[in-house]
């Protein structure tokens, strides 16, 4: 209800649906989290960092206001040149988890501390804009009037130009800062080298042993779904394909396989649906925008693929199932050759 009244489209919120359907969120909180997903996506925050940040925040019982504030702190930090992976950990440790019901001053102070706010530095202009608007949203969360709240939420969309600018900023892994040479906080996710196009190397990984692949996949079966996860405690769809293919027994170098599904869809070479074999990646869309990748699986034979389902965890399904055929988008070939 509030998502639609705020002017956001379903596609703005759908990325968060697999995670949010398992949470007990009010309509207001859902709308604010949807805005978090939209804004961080538009600002170019790395998807794997955003996903783990959101999963961690929800696990820690953050309300929608705190999640939105955390997302905007990530964006403001990106403007200031702070590595988002370490900044994400810092934000999670500093911001109050119930910002919507706590005095706004707590969120304001933690926000400034998290991003090393410096009012005399032009790179923090957007941070001031974010804080001013967050204060208005904070007042709206306390209102019992749906008209007041809807107006506040609708006005929260005015920073699209700034978000586009943030999306154009590219920050190196370890940039130099005039105000802070080293960020002491640990990275939210393990540091990896930037993604690179998948090209064969001379180490022989491009020849797949299908028996090894099946051993790896079977060890993952039954693993619960966890948005942003990459371990057997919980994994999402692209986390499963990434972890399986980069397992040492399969051998794809982690430096050349992206972590995120839509980026994995650029790996390797295109292969027709009717020519799938073990080791191929298969992509689907459950979005009204049918070209948008929303799910990825790992082909284990010409008839089956394994994937992390948001409702069933890691399972094996038939490639020919009508549900999947109707939602098929594309498939990619990672390995040059497959041997038994």
Helices and strands as residue ranges (DSSP letters): H 2-5, H 10-20, H 27-42, H 47-59, H 64-80, H 84-94, H 104-114, G 122-124, H 125-141, H 146-155, H 160-167, E 207-209, H 210-220, E 230-231, E 234-235, H 237-245, H 261-264, E 269-270, G 273-275, E 281-284, E 295-299, E 304-309, E 313-318, H 322-327, E 328-333, E 337-339
